[in-house]
């Protein structure tokens, strides 16, 4: 039977319309006015300066510092940033666009994996809800090293599934290589390593009945993963070899001796909290605890709905896993992958004693959306009369709940523009002469300002301690102080950048944007 060109085009239109529409929505939510809403403070400025130095030949083998444990990550995120910083001609918006691109690519990957595993319906639901989740969107609009982790996590697990079902050795190596990259993005990618380990083990337990063959197969697969991991982690390892493994020792001490990890009396409560937040905060946009009032029936009903949604999603997965156990390995491994991801991922948080922030879930971001899509399909198929009406209503309800929380419904912070405006003002007041610089702020550092000065070719001179600079050559004739905390008086401030300048007097002060700028010179006595 022949299909004419118009029919072929119509078929392709219907085939690609869902994912193209979802990707369009995803791109809009992540890129719309990204410059106005992106975060650009001290941490982002610090990273931007490192990347500037990389692009000027000063390479590095270390990345950002971890938020706990006193150790550094690998440098891969800086090199990702460097590509987009160069493309955008050193505009700090470039790395944020890069993160947005990773976010859009993750939406596509969610669709692709779900379409291959469970069909177009699950793929459409999961990708749509992932595309509009306010927390997912928020972490896709600013440059920060943990933010690309959802893309790498899903890609790693998908390639590992392919490696196990097709017995492709090179895919084990690639999965390990990507895990090495993921661990350079955030240390909680270690949890993802645990997920991989159990997924490989449980998959082999079913498919290989002969014990010697099982052991040899597991040994080979773990070896290939580990070999790929070492290559992916190589920049970090190179630094460690060269400097006596300081960060690996810090990681080891944090895990085994810091008292911040391990089983506690709160383990089950932590596991429950993580389980609820995965579905509540990510999929159903449930408010943070300080905004919840359970005396309000709406909040109580919302909470119970999320709990029911999460439990049904997990039970649906377990039921599918048991049913597929007697089927071929390809079918079983799909559900085993999701089970290993959600079960061991949540379980590992039970041994983490510090505060758990939403971005810590980055390596698990896609999984609750996939499980919800799968459970909605199950509802539709098992209860066709009821599900035919309930399923689209449920999807629409979740979509509408999430779309209410898009970041740009509120006034933008315009942090980048403010930093640039203040920096430019200071720059014009230096009269092209060398200067020192200081920032008085409650919880910010001065790196964002210093980045602009560096790009413009005249970075401020950093005042060195007397032991390193006994002749005080690093102390210039003028010091500019930006006060973000108002009111403030820079004279006599204990901040080193001010105290190290020595006794000074104010010779100029201006209100610029939301801050105050002071110009200080060395004290010359009263006239």
C-alpha positions as CSV (number, residue, x, y, z in Angstrom):
1,X,0.0,0.0,0.0
2,X,1.4,3.4,-1.0
3,X,1.4,6.4,1.2
4,X,1.4,9.7,-0.6
5,X,3.6,12.6,0.5
6,X,0.9,14.6,2.2
7,X,-0.2,11.6,4.4
8,X,3.5,11.0,5.2
9,X,4.0,14.6,6.3
10,X,0.8,14.5,8.4
11,X,1.9,11.3,10.1
12,X,5.3,12.8,10.9
13,X,3.7,16.0,12.2
14,X,1.6,14.0,14.7
15,X,4.6,11.8,15.6
16,X,6.9,14.7,16.4
17,X,4.4,17.3,17.6
18,X,4.4,16.2,21.3
19,X,8.1,16.3,21.9
20,X,8.7,19.4,19.7
21,X,5.9,21.3,21.7
22,X,7.4,20.1,25.0
23,X,10.9,21.2,24.0
24,X,9.6,24.6,23.0
25,X,7.9,25.0,26.4
26,X,11.0,23.8,28.1
27,X,13.3,26.2,26.2
28,X,11.0,29.1,26.9
29,X,10.9,28.4,30.6
30,X,14.6,28.1,30.8
31,X,15.8,30.8,28.5
32,X,13.2,33.6,28.8
33,X,14.9,36.7,30.3
34,X,17.6,34.5,31.7
35,X,19.9,37.4,32.1
36,X,17.4,39.2,34.4
37,X,16.7,36.3,36.6
38,X,20.0,34.4,36.8
39,X,22.1,34.3,39.9
40,X,25.4,36.1,39.7
41,X,27.0,36.7,43.1
42,X,30.3,35.9,44.7
43,X,30.4,32.2,44.0
44,X,29.5,32.7,40.4
45,X,32.0,35.4,40.1
46,X,34.7,33.2,41.6
47,X,34.0,30.5,39.0
48,X,33.9,33.1,36.2
49,X,37.4,34.3,37.2
50,X,38.8,30.8,37.2
51,X,37.3,30.3,33.7
52,X,38.7,33.6,32.5
53,X,42.1,32.4,33.6
54,X,41.6,29.1,31.8
55,X,40.8,30.9,28.6
56,X,44.1,32.8,29.1
57,X,46.2,29.8,29.5
58,X,46.1,29.2,33.2
59,X,44.7,25.7,33.3
60,X,43.5,24.0,36.5
61,X,43.0,20.5,37.8
62,X,40.7,21.5,40.6
63,X,37.1,22.6,40.5
64,X,34.7,24.3,42.9
65,X,34.9,23.5,46.6
66,X,32.2,21.2,48.0
67,X,29.7,22.7,50.4
68,X,30.8,20.2,53.1
69,X,33.9,18.3,54.1
70,X,36.5,20.8,53.1
71,X,37.4,19.2,49.8
72,X,37.4,20.3,46.2
73,X,35.6,18.7,43.2
74,X,37.1,18.0,39.8
75,X,37.5,20.8,37.2
76,X,35.2,19.6,34.4
77,X,32.5,22.1,35.1
78,X,35.0,25.0,34.6
79,X,35.9,23.6,31.2
80,X,32.2,23.3,30.3
81,X,31.8,26.9,31.4
82,X,34.9,27.9,29.3
83,X,33.2,26.9,26.0
84,X,30.2,29.1,26.6
85,X,32.1,31.9,28.2
86,X,34.2,32.1,25.0
87,X,31.1,31.8,22.7
88,X,29.4,34.7,24.6
89,X,32.6,36.8,24.6
90,X,33.0,36.6,28.4
91,X,29.5,37.6,29.2
92,X,28.5,35.7,32.4
93,X,25.2,34.8,30.9
94,X,27.0,32.3,28.7
95,X,27.4,29.6,31.4
96,X,23.8,30.1,32.5
97,X,22.7,29.4,28.9
98,X,24.9,26.3,28.9
99,X,23.0,25.0,32.0
100,X,19.7,25.8,30.3
101,X,20.8,23.8,27.3
102,X,21.6,20.9,29.5
103,X,18.2,21.3,31.1
104,X,16.4,21.2,27.7
105,X,18.5,18.2,26.6
106,X,17.4,16.4,29.8
107,X,13.8,16.9,28.9
108,X,14.5,15.4,25.5
109,X,16.4,12.5,27.1
110,X,13.5,11.8,29.5
111,X,11.2,11.6,26.5
112,X,13.6,9.4,24.5
113,X,14.2,6.9,27.4
114,X,10.5,6.7,28.3
115,X,9.4,6.3,24.7
116,X,11.8,3.4,24.2
117,X,10.9,1.8,27.6
118,X,7.2,2.4,27.9
119,X,5.8,4.1,24.8
120,X,4.8,7.6,23.8
121,X,2.1,8.2,26.4
122,X,4.5,7.8,29.4
123,X,7.2,9.7,27.5
124,X,4.9,12.7,26.9
125,X,3.6,12.8,30.4
126,X,7.0,12.5,32.1
127,X,8.7,15.0,29.7
128,X,5.9,17.5,30.0
129,X,5.9,17.5,33.8
130,X,9.7,17.5,34.0
131,X,9.7,20.5,31.6
132,X,7.5,22.7,33.8
133,X,8.6,21.6,37.3
134,X,9.4,24.9,39.1
135,X,12.4,23.5,41.0
136,X,13.8,21.8,38.0
137,X,13.4,25.0,35.9
138,X,15.0,27.1,38.7
139,X,18.1,24.9,38.7
140,X,18.2,25.1,34.9
141,X,18.5,28.9,34.7
142,X,21.8,29.7,36.6
143,X,25.4,28.6,36.3
144,X,26.2,26.2,39.2
145,X,28.2,23.0,39.1
146,X,25.5,20.6,40.4
147,X,22.9,21.8,37.8
148,X,23.8,19.6,34.8
149,X,23.8,16.5,37.0
150,X,20.2,15.3,36.0
151,X,21.3,15.0,32.4
152,X,24.4,12.9,33.2
153,X,22.6,10.7,35.7
154,X,19.9,9.7,33.2
155,X,22.4,9.3,30.4
156,X,24.6,7.1,32.6
157,X,21.8,4.8,33.6
158,X,20.4,4.6,30.1
159,X,23.8,3.6,28.7
160,X,24.3,1.1,31.4
161,X,20.9,-0.4,30.6
162,X,22.1,-0.7,27.0
163,X,25.4,-2.3,28.1
164,X,23.6,-4.9,30.2
165,X,20.9,-5.8,27.7
166,X,23.2,-5.8,24.6
167,X,26.3,-7.0,26.4
168,X,28.4,-4.2,24.9
169,X,31.6,-3.8,26.8
170,X,32.4,-0.3,25.5
171,X,29.1,1.0,27.0
172,X,30.2,-0.1,30.4
173,X,33.4,2.0,29.9
174,X,31.4,5.0,28.7
175,X,29.0,4.7,31.6
176,X,32.0,4.7,34.0
177,X,33.6,7.6,32.2
178,X,30.4,9.7,32.5
179,X,30.2,8.8,36.2
180,X,33.7,10.3,36.6
181,X,32.4,13.5,35.0
182,X,29.3,13.4,37.3
183,X,31.4,13.1,40.4
184,X,33.2,16.2,39.4
185,X,29.9,18.1,39.3
186,X,28.8,17.1,42.8
187,X,30.0,14.7,45.4
188,X,26.5,13.1,45.8
189,X,27.1,11.4,42.5
190,X,28.7,8.9,44.8
191,X,25.1,7.8,45.5
192,X,24.6,7.3,41.8
193,X,27.7,5.0,41.9
194,X,25.9,2.9,44.5
195,X,22.8,2.8,42.3
196,X,25.0,1.5,39.4
197,X,26.6,-1.1,41.5
198,X,23.4,-2.6,42.8
199,X,21.7,-2.4,39.3
200,X,24.6,-4.4,37.7
201,X,24.5,-6.9,40.6
202,X,20.7,-7.5,40.6
203,X,20.6,-7.7,36.8
204,X,23.3,-10.4,36.7
205,X,21.7,-12.4,39.5
206,X,18.6,-12.9,37.3
207,X,20.3,-13.5,34.0
208,X,23.3,-15.7,35.1
209,X,22.6,-18.9,37.0
210,X,26.1,-20.3,37.0
211,X,28.0,-19.0,40.1
212,X,31.5,-19.0,38.5
213,X,30.1,-17.3,35.4
214,X,28.2,-14.8,37.6
215,X,31.4,-13.9,39.5
216,X,33.5,-13.6,36.4
217,X,30.8,-11.5,34.6
218,X,30.4,-9.2,37.6
219,X,34.1,-8.8,37.9
220,X,34.5,-7.8,34.3
221,X,31.6,-5.4,34.3
222,X,32.7,-3.7,37.5
223,X,36.3,-3.5,36.1
224,X,35.1,-1.9,32.9
225,X,33.0,0.6,34.8
226,X,35.8,1.4,37.2
227,X,38.3,1.8,34.3
228,X,36.0,4.3,32.5
229,X,35.4,6.1,35.8
230,X,39.2,6.6,36.4
231,X,39.5,8.1,32.9
232,X,36.5,10.4,33.5
233,X,37.9,11.4,36.9
234,X,41.5,11.8,35.6
235,X,41.9,15.6,35.9
236,X,41.1,15.4,39.6
237,X,43.2,12.3,40.1
238,X,46.2,14.0,38.4
239,X,46.0,16.8,41.0
240,X,45.7,14.2,43.8
241,X,48.7,12.2,42.6
242,X,50.7,15.4,42.3
243,X,49.9,16.8,45.8
244,X,49.6,13.7,48.0
245,X,45.8,13.0,47.8
246,X,44.6,15.8,50.1
247,X,41.0,15.9,48.7
248,X,40.6,12.1,48.7
249,X,41.8,12.1,52.3
250,X,39.2,14.8,53.1
251,X,36.5,12.9,51.4
252,X,37.4,9.7,53.3
253,X,37.4,11.6,56.6
254,X,34.1,13.2,55.8
255,X,32.4,9.8,55.0
256,X,33.9,7.7,57.8
257,X,35.1,10.1,60.6
258,X,33.2,13.4,60.5
259,X,30.0,12.1,62.2
260,X,28.0,13.6,59.3
261,X,27.3,10.3,57.7
262,X,26.0,6.9,59.0
263,X,22.9,5.4,60.5
264,X,21.0,7.4,63.1
265,X,17.7,7.1,65.0
266,X,16.4,9.5,62.3
267,X,17.3,7.4,59.3
268,X,13.7,6.3,58.6
269,X,12.4,9.8,59.1
270,X,15.0,11.1,56.6
271,X,14.1,8.4,54.1
272,X,10.4,9.3,54.4
273,X,11.2,13.0,54.1
274,X,13.2,12.5,50.9
275,X,10.6,10.2,49.4
276,X,7.8,12.8,50.0
277,X,9.9,15.7,48.7
278,X,10.9,13.8,45.5
279,X,7.2,13.6,44.6
280,X,5.9,16.6,46.5
281,X,8.5,19.3,45.8
282,X,9.5,18.1,42.3
283,X,6.3,16.7,40.7
284,X,3.5,18.5,42.6
285,X,5.2,21.8,43.6
286,X,4.3,21.4,47.3
287,X,5.4,24.4,49.3
288,X,8.3,24.5,51.7
289,X,7.4,23.7,55.4
290,X,7.4,27.3,56.5
291,X,4.6,28.1,54.0
292,X,2.4,25.1,54.9
293,X,-0.5,25.4,57.3
294,X,-2.1,21.9,57.9
295,X,-5.1,23.6,59.7
296,X,-6.0,24.6,56.2
297,X,-7.9,21.7,54.6
298,X,-6.4,22.5,51.2
299,X,-2.9,21.8,52.4
300,X,-4.0,18.6,54.1
301,X,-5.7,17.4,51.0
302,X,-2.7,18.4,48.9
303,X,-0.3,16.5,51.2
304,X,-2.4,13.4,51.1
305,X,-2.8,13.5,47.3
306,X,1.0,13.7,47.0
307,X,1.5,10.9,49.4
308,X,-1.0,8.8,47.5
309,X,0.6,9.6,44.2
310,X,4.1,8.7,45.5
311,X,2.9,5.4,47.0
312,X,0.9,4.4,44.0
313,X,3.9,5.2,41.7
314,X,6.3,3.1,43.8
315,X,3.8,0.2,44.1
316,X,3.2,0.3,40.3
317,X,6.9,0.0,39.7
318,X,7.2,-2.9,42.2
319,X,4.3,-4.7,40.6
320,X,5.8,-4.2,37.1
321,X,9.1,-5.4,38.3
322,X,7.7,-8.7,39.8
323,X,5.6,-9.3,36.7
324,X,8.6,-8.8,34.4
325,X,10.8,-11.2,36.4
326,X,9.8,-14.2,34.4
327,X,10.1,-12.3,31.1
328,X,13.2,-11.7,29.1
329,X,15.9,-9.6,30.5
330,X,15.3,-6.5,28.4
331,X,11.8,-6.1,29.9
332,X,13.0,-6.8,33.4
333,X,16.0,-4.5,33.2
334,X,13.8,-1.5,32.4
335,X,11.9,-1.7,35.7
336,X,15.0,-2.9,37.6
337,X,16.8,0.3,36.5
338,X,14.0,2.5,37.9
339,X,13.7,0.5,41.1
340,X,17.5,0.6,41.7
341,X,17.5,4.3,41.0
342,X,14.7,5.3,43.3
343,X,15.2,2.7,46.1
344,X,18.9,2.9,46.6
345,X,19.0,6.6,45.8
346,X,16.5,7.4,48.6
347,X,18.1,4.8,50.9
348,X,21.5,6.5,50.7
349,X,20.1,9.8,51.9
350,X,19.1,7.9,55.1
351,X,22.8,7.8,56.1
352,X,23.4,11.5,55.4
353,X,23.1,13.6,58.6
354,X,23.4,17.1,57.3
355,X,20.7,19.3,55.9
356,X,19.3,17.9,52.6
357,X,18.6,20.6,50.0
358,X,16.5,20.1,46.9
359,X,19.5,20.3,44.6
360,X,21.0,17.3,46.3
361,X,18.3,15.3,44.5
362,X,19.8,16.3,41.2
363,X,21.0,12.8,40.4
364,X,17.4,11.6,40.9
365,X,15.5,14.5,39.3
366,X,14.1,12.5,36.3
367,X,12.9,9.4,38.2
368,X,9.8,10.6,40.0
369,X,8.4,12.1,36.8
370,X,9.0,8.8,34.9
371,X,7.3,6.8,37.8
372,X,4.3,9.2,37.8
373,X,4.0,8.9,34.0
374,X,4.1,5.1,34.3
375,X,1.5,5.0,37.1
376,X,-0.9,7.3,35.1
377,X,-0.6,4.9,32.2
378,X,-1.4,2.0,34.5
379,X,-4.5,3.9,35.7
380,X,-5.6,4.5,32.2
381,X,-5.1,0.8,31.1
382,X,-6.4,-0.9,34.3
383,X,-9.5,1.2,34.7
384,X,-10.3,2.2,31.1
385,X,-13.6,3.9,31.8
386,X,-12.5,5.8,34.8
387,X,-8.9,6.2,33.7
388,X,-9.8,7.7,30.3
389,X,-11.2,10.7,32.2
390,X,-9.1,10.7,35.3
391,X,-5.7,10.4,33.6
392,X,-5.8,13.6,31.5
393,X,-7.4,15.5,34.4
394,X,-4.5,14.4,36.7
395,X,-1.9,15.4,34.1
396,X,-3.6,18.8,33.5
397,X,-3.9,19.4,37.3
398,X,-0.2,18.7,37.8
399,X,0.7,20.8,34.8
400,X,-1.3,23.8,36.1
401,X,0.0,23.5,39.6
402,X,3.6,23.5,38.4
403,X,3.2,26.3,35.8
404,X,2.0,28.6,38.6
405,X,5.5,28.5,40.1
406,X,7.6,29.5,37.1
407,X,10.4,31.9,38.2
408,X,9.6,34.8,36.0
409,X,6.1,35.3,37.4
410,X,7.9,37.5,40.0
411,X,10.0,40.6,39.5
412,X,13.6,39.7,38.4
413,X,16.6,40.3,40.7
414,X,18.8,41.5,37.8
415,X,21.8,40.6,39.9
416,X,24.1,40.4,36.8
417,X,23.1,43.9,35.6
418,X,23.5,45.4,39.1
419,X,27.0,43.9,39.5
420,X,28.0,45.1,36.1
421,X,26.5,48.6,36.7
422,X,28.3,49.0,40.1
423,X,31.6,47.6,38.7
424,X,31.4,50.0,35.7
425,X,30.8,53.0,38.0
426,X,33.8,52.1,40.2
427,X,35.9,51.5,37.0
428,X,35.2,55.0,35.7
429,X,36.1,56.6,39.1
430,X,39.6,55.0,39.2
431,X,40.9,57.5,36.6
432,X,42.7,54.6,35.0
433,X,45.0,54.3,38.1
434,X,45.7,51.2,40.1
435,X,43.3,50.6,43.0
436,X,42.4,48.4,45.9
437,X,38.9,47.1,46.3
438,X,36.7,45.8,49.2
439,X,33.1,44.7,49.7
440,X,31.1,45.0,52.9
441,X,28.3,42.5,52.7
442,X,26.4,40.2,55.0
443,X,26.8,37.0,53.0
444,X,28.5,37.8,49.7
445,X,32.0,37.9,48.4
446,X,33.6,40.4,46.0
447,X,34.4,38.0,43.1
448,X,31.5,39.1,40.9
449,X,32.8,42.7,40.9
450,X,36.4,41.5,40.4
451,X,35.3,39.5,37.4
452,X,34.2,42.6,35.5
453,X,37.3,44.5,36.5
454,X,39.4,41.5,35.2
455,X,37.6,41.3,31.9
456,X,38.0,45.1,31.4
457,X,41.7,44.7,31.8
458,X,42.3,46.4,35.1
459,X,41.7,44.1,38.1
460,X,42.1,45.6,41.6
461,X,45.3,44.9,43.4
462,X,44.9,42.5,46.3
463,X,46.4,43.7,49.5
464,X,48.9,41.2,50.8
465,X,49.8,40.5,54.4
466,X,53.0,42.1,55.8
467,X,54.9,38.9,55.8
468,X,54.4,38.5,52.1
469,X,54.6,42.2,51.3
470,X,56.8,43.9,53.9
471,X,57.2,47.0,51.7
472,X,53.4,47.3,51.2
473,X,53.8,47.5,47.4
474,X,50.3,45.9,47.1
475,X,48.7,48.9,48.9
476,X,47.6,51.5,46.3
477,X,46.8,55.2,46.7
478,X,43.0,54.6,46.4
479,X,40.6,52.1,47.8
480,X,37.0,51.7,46.6
481,X,34.5,50.1,49.0
482,X,31.1,48.8,47.9
483,X,28.6,48.6,50.8
484,X,25.8,46.1,50.2
485,X,24.8,46.1,53.9
486,X,23.4,49.5,54.7
487,X,24.0,51.7,56.6
488,X,27.8,51.2,56.7
489,X,30.9,53.2,57.4
490,X,34.1,51.8,55.9
491,X,36.5,53.8,58.0
492,X,38.0,51.6,60.7
493,X,36.2,48.4,59.4
494,X,38.0,45.2,60.4
495,X,37.7,43.6,57.0
496,X,41.3,42.9,55.8
497,X,40.9,44.6,52.5
498,X,40.1,47.8,54.4
499,X,42.2,47.3,57.5
500,X,45.2,46.4,55.4
501,X,44.9,49.6,53.5
502,X,45.8,51.5,56.7
503,X,44.3,54.6,58.1
504,X,42.1,56.2,55.5
505,X,39.7,59.0,54.9
506,X,36.6,59.1,52.7
507,X,37.0,61.4,49.7
508,X,33.9,60.4,47.8
509,X,30.6,58.6,48.2
510,X,27.8,57.7,45.8
511,X,24.6,55.8,45.7
512,X,24.7,53.4,42.8
513,X,21.8,51.0,42.2
514,X,21.0,49.4,45.5
515,X,24.5,49.9,47.1
516,X,26.7,52.7,48.3
517,X,30.2,53.2,46.9
518,X,33.0,54.9,48.8
519,X,36.4,56.1,47.6
520,X,39.1,56.2,50.3
521,X,42.6,57.6,50.3
522,X,45.3,57.4,52.9
523,X,44.7,59.8,55.8
524,X,46.5,63.1,55.4
525,X,45.4,64.8,58.6
526,X,42.9,67.6,59.0
527,X,43.3,70.6,56.8
